[in-house]
Amino acid sequence: MKEKADLYYREVAQYYDEDSRHFEQRRDTNEILEFIRQDFRGFADEIGPKSMLEIGCGTGTDLVYFGARDYTELVCGMDISPEMVRISQKNIRESGQEMQVEVGSVEDIPRLFKDQKFAMIYVFFGALNTVQDLERAANILFNQLEDDGHLLLTFVNKWYVLGILKPLLKLKFGLAFRRLRKVWGGYSLDRFLPSKALSPSEILSAFKDGKLIKRKGYSILYPAWYEFPKYRNRWSFLRKTWSWDQGLNKTPMWSWGEYGLYLFHRDKDQ
């Protein structure tokens, strides 16, 4: 079983090692992606946790951001990709900060951070879509939290309605139903990422030991981050669709977006 898991995570790591070559360029040129990122960050800023751990830290963009907040005393990160971690460590040094950033999967957290509990563990842009066992991952994350700690998690959503309807209208049936398969394969049509798009029910079931205190859907009508080239400089449309999404989040349609955000609380007695 361990050999199978190691092989799986090596495949994920290789995908993101290659992705690291263009990761920061994509970040710096995609304003939809960065606008969504800022909204993710706002949930953490409201709480102001003193200690934070990021799963899937990529090149360290959010580590540097949270490390510079007045409320943080400790920020750590990890990523499955050695190359992402190397770039992350470089960016952290260049920012003048110091923090622990490790290579590993969620299952490695008890070993890598065995003497540390965190006030918040966060995942931006779906790193948990590549874990082998989501319920096991949930248990590990809850166990690494301080009393009254929070999990701030985002997932690529299985039921992205526009992501199904748009390809259907073009008669691209394979593309329309990719997320509904047992294995999704990631965003790229040229490279395969062993991953699974997750439904709200799957997520809530896996994290049932925590108390859900907030949830939010992204890109219900607002364009998905990978559509940015089509909407460059269309600020009026982007503002309007973002506003519509805020309204739809008050309805059951919140779960129809491209991403879902979930904020869980760990009770003292847990």
C-alpha positions as CSV (number, residue, x, y, z in Angstrom):
1,M,0.0,0.0,0.0
2,K,2.8,2.4,0.9
3,E,4.6,1.7,-2.4
4,K,1.4,2.4,-4.3
5,A,1.0,5.7,-2.4
6,D,4.6,6.7,-3.0
7,L,4.2,6.0,-6.7
8,Y,1.0,8.1,-6.8
9,Y,2.6,11.1,-5.1
10,R,5.7,10.9,-7.3
11,E,3.5,11.3,-10.3
12,V,1.7,14.3,-8.7
13,A,5.1,15.8,-7.8
14,Q,6.4,15.4,-11.3
15,Y,3.4,17.2,-12.7
16,Y,3.9,20.2,-10.4
17,D,7.7,20.2,-10.9
18,E,7.0,20.8,-14.6
19,D,4.2,23.2,-13.8
20,S,6.6,25.3,-11.7
21,R,8.3,26.6,-14.8
22,H,5.3,28.7,-15.7
23,F,3.6,29.0,-12.4
24,E,4.7,32.6,-11.4
25,Q,4.2,33.9,-14.9
26,R,0.6,32.6,-14.8
27,R,0.1,34.2,-11.4
28,D,1.5,37.6,-12.4
29,T,-0.6,37.9,-15.6
30,N,-3.9,36.4,-14.5
31,E,-6.0,39.0,-12.7
32,I,-9.0,36.7,-12.2
33,L,-6.8,34.2,-10.4
34,E,-5.3,36.9,-8.2
35,F,-8.7,38.5,-7.4
36,I,-10.0,35.1,-6.2
37,R,-6.8,34.6,-4.2
38,Q,-7.4,37.9,-2.4
39,D,-10.9,36.8,-1.5
40,F,-9.5,33.5,-0.1
41,R,-7.0,35.5,2.0
42,G,-9.7,37.7,3.5
43,F,-11.2,34.7,5.4
44,A,-7.8,34.2,7.2
45,D,-7.3,38.0,7.7
46,E,-10.7,38.1,9.5
47,I,-9.6,35.5,12.0
48,G,-5.9,36.6,12.4
49,P,-4.3,33.2,13.3
50,K,-1.0,33.4,15.1
51,S,0.4,30.2,13.5
52,M,-0.4,28.9,10.0
53,L,0.5,26.0,7.8
54,E,-0.1,26.0,4.1
55,I,-0.7,22.7,2.2
56,G,0.3,23.0,-1.5
57,C,2.3,26.3,-1.0
58,G,3.4,26.4,-4.7
59,T,6.1,29.1,-5.1
60,G,5.3,30.7,-1.8
61,T,3.1,33.6,-2.8
62,D,0.7,33.2,0.1
63,L,3.4,32.2,2.6
64,V,5.1,35.6,1.9
65,Y,1.8,37.4,2.2
66,F,0.8,35.8,5.6
67,G,4.3,36.0,6.9
68,A,4.1,39.8,6.6
69,R,0.8,40.1,8.5
70,D,1.1,41.7,11.9
71,Y,-1.0,38.9,13.5
72,T,1.2,36.0,12.5
73,E,4.1,34.7,14.7
74,L,4.7,31.5,12.7
75,V,4.0,30.6,9.1
76,C,5.1,27.2,7.6
77,G,4.4,25.6,4.3
78,M,4.7,22.3,2.3
79,D,4.3,21.1,-1.2
80,I,4.5,17.7,-2.9
81,S,6.8,19.2,-5.6
82,P,10.5,19.7,-4.7
83,E,10.9,22.3,-7.4
84,M,8.0,24.3,-6.0
85,V,9.5,24.2,-2.6
86,R,12.9,25.3,-4.0
87,I,11.3,28.4,-5.6
88,S,9.2,29.0,-2.5
89,Q,12.3,29.1,-0.3
90,K,14.1,31.5,-2.7
91,N,11.1,33.8,-2.7
92,I,10.9,33.8,1.1
93,R,14.6,34.6,1.4
94,E,14.2,37.5,-1.1
95,S,11.3,38.8,1.0
96,G,13.6,39.0,4.1
97,Q,11.6,36.4,6.0
98,E,12.4,33.0,7.4
99,M,10.1,30.1,7.7
100,Q,10.0,26.3,7.5
101,V,8.9,24.9,4.1
102,E,9.0,21.2,3.5
103,V,8.6,18.7,0.7
104,G,5.8,16.2,1.4
105,S,2.2,15.1,1.2
106,V,-0.6,15.6,3.8
107,E,0.3,12.2,5.2
108,D,3.8,13.5,6.0
109,I,2.6,16.3,8.3
110,P,2.8,14.4,11.6
111,R,6.5,13.7,10.8
112,L,7.5,17.0,9.3
113,F,5.7,19.2,12.0
114,K,5.5,16.7,14.8
115,D,6.2,19.3,17.6
116,Q,3.9,22.0,16.2
117,K,0.2,22.7,16.3
118,F,-1.3,25.4,14.2
119,A,-4.1,27.9,14.7
120,M,-4.9,27.6,11.0
121,I,-4.1,25.2,8.2
122,Y,-5.1,26.5,4.8
123,V,-5.2,25.1,1.3
124,F,-5.7,27.5,-1.7
125,F,-6.6,26.3,-5.2
126,G,-7.3,22.7,-4.6
127,A,-4.2,20.8,-3.3
128,L,-6.4,18.4,-1.5
129,N,-7.9,17.3,-4.8
130,T,-4.8,15.1,-5.2
131,V,-4.8,13.3,-1.8
132,Q,-5.4,9.6,-2.0
133,D,-7.8,9.4,1.0
134,L,-9.7,12.5,1.9
135,E,-11.1,11.3,5.2
136,R,-7.6,10.3,6.4
137,A,-6.3,13.7,5.3
138,A,-9.1,15.4,7.2
139,N,-8.1,13.5,10.4
140,I,-4.5,14.4,10.0
141,L,-5.3,18.1,9.5
142,F,-7.7,18.2,12.5
143,N,-5.1,16.5,14.7
144,Q,-2.5,19.1,13.7
145,L,-4.7,22.0,14.8
146,E,-4.6,23.9,18.1
147,D,-7.8,23.9,20.2
148,D,-10.2,26.4,18.6
149,G,-8.1,26.1,15.4
150,H,-9.5,26.5,11.8
151,L,-9.1,24.7,8.5
152,L,-9.5,27.1,5.5
153,L,-9.8,24.8,2.5
154,T,-10.6,25.3,-1.2
155,F,-11.4,22.5,-3.6
156,V,-11.9,22.2,-7.4
157,N,-15.7,21.4,-7.5
158,K,-17.1,18.4,-9.3
159,W,-20.4,20.1,-10.0
160,Y,-19.2,23.2,-11.9
161,V,-22.3,23.8,-13.9
162,L,-20.9,26.2,-16.5
163,G,-18.0,23.9,-17.0
164,I,-20.4,21.2,-18.0
165,L,-22.9,23.3,-20.0
166,K,-20.4,25.3,-22.2
167,P,-18.7,22.2,-23.7
168,L,-22.1,20.5,-24.1
169,L,-23.3,23.4,-26.3
170,K,-20.2,22.8,-28.5
171,L,-20.9,19.0,-28.5
172,K,-17.6,18.3,-26.6
173,F,-19.1,15.6,-24.5
174,G,-15.8,14.2,-23.2
175,L,-14.7,17.6,-21.9
176,A,-18.1,18.3,-20.4
177,F,-18.1,15.3,-18.2
178,R,-14.4,15.1,-17.3
179,R,-15.0,16.3,-13.7
180,L,-17.6,13.7,-13.1
181,R,-15.2,10.8,-13.7
182,K,-13.7,8.8,-10.8
183,V,-10.3,10.3,-11.8
184,W,-10.5,13.9,-13.2
185,G,-7.0,14.4,-14.7
186,G,-6.5,18.1,-13.9
187,Y,-7.0,21.2,-16.0
188,S,-4.6,20.4,-18.8
189,L,-5.7,18.4,-21.8
190,D,-2.1,17.7,-22.7
191,R,-0.8,16.4,-19.3
192,F,-2.4,14.1,-16.9
193,L,-2.7,15.0,-13.1
194,P,-3.9,12.1,-10.9
195,S,-6.7,14.0,-9.1
196,K,-10.4,14.0,-8.3
197,A,-12.9,16.8,-8.6
198,L,-14.9,16.8,-5.3
199,S,-18.5,17.5,-4.5
200,P,-19.7,19.4,-1.5
201,S,-21.2,16.3,0.0
202,E,-17.9,14.4,-0.3
203,I,-16.0,17.2,1.4
204,L,-18.5,17.7,4.2
205,S,-18.6,13.9,4.9
206,A,-14.7,13.7,5.1
207,F,-14.5,16.8,7.4
208,K,-17.6,15.9,9.5
209,D,-15.6,16.0,12.8
210,G,-15.3,19.8,12.4
211,K,-17.9,22.5,12.5
212,L,-18.5,24.2,9.2
213,I,-18.8,27.9,9.9
214,K,-18.5,29.4,6.4
215,R,-18.7,28.1,2.8
216,K,-18.5,30.0,-0.5
217,G,-18.6,29.1,-4.2
218,Y,-16.4,30.8,-6.8
219,S,-16.9,31.3,-10.5
220,I,-20.6,30.4,-10.5
221,L,-21.1,33.0,-13.2
222,Y,-17.8,34.9,-12.8
223,P,-15.3,33.5,-15.2
224,A,-13.0,30.7,-14.1
225,W,-9.3,31.6,-13.7
226,Y,-8.3,29.7,-16.8
227,E,-10.7,31.8,-18.9
228,F,-8.8,35.0,-18.2
229,P,-7.5,35.6,-21.8
230,K,-11.1,35.9,-23.0
231,Y,-12.0,38.5,-20.4
232,R,-8.9,40.6,-20.3
233,N,-9.9,44.3,-19.7
234,R,-13.6,43.5,-19.5
235,W,-13.8,45.0,-16.1
236,S,-17.5,46.0,-16.2
237,F,-18.4,42.4,-17.0
238,L,-16.1,41.0,-14.3
239,R,-17.5,43.3,-11.6
240,K,-21.0,42.5,-12.6
241,T,-20.6,38.7,-12.6
242,W,-18.6,38.9,-9.3
243,S,-21.6,40.7,-7.8
244,W,-24.0,38.1,-9.1
245,D,-21.9,35.4,-7.6
246,Q,-22.2,37.1,-4.2
247,G,-25.9,36.9,-4.5
248,L,-26.0,33.3,-5.7
249,N,-23.9,32.3,-2.6
250,K,-27.1,33.0,-0.6
251,T,-28.9,30.2,-2.5
252,P,-28.3,26.5,-3.2
253,M,-26.5,27.6,-6.4
254,W,-23.4,28.4,-4.2
255,S,-22.3,24.8,-4.9
256,W,-22.3,25.3,-8.7
257,G,-19.1,27.2,-9.0
258,E,-15.6,26.2,-10.2
259,Y,-14.1,26.3,-6.7
260,G,-15.6,25.8,-3.3
261,L,-14.2,27.3,-0.1
262,Y,-14.9,25.7,3.3
263,L,-14.0,27.1,6.8
264,F,-14.1,24.5,9.5
265,H,-13.6,25.0,13.3
266,R,-12.0,22.5,15.6
267,D,-13.8,22.6,19.0
268,K,-11.8,22.4,22.2
269,D,-13.3,19.1,23.1
270,Q,-12.6,17.4,19.8
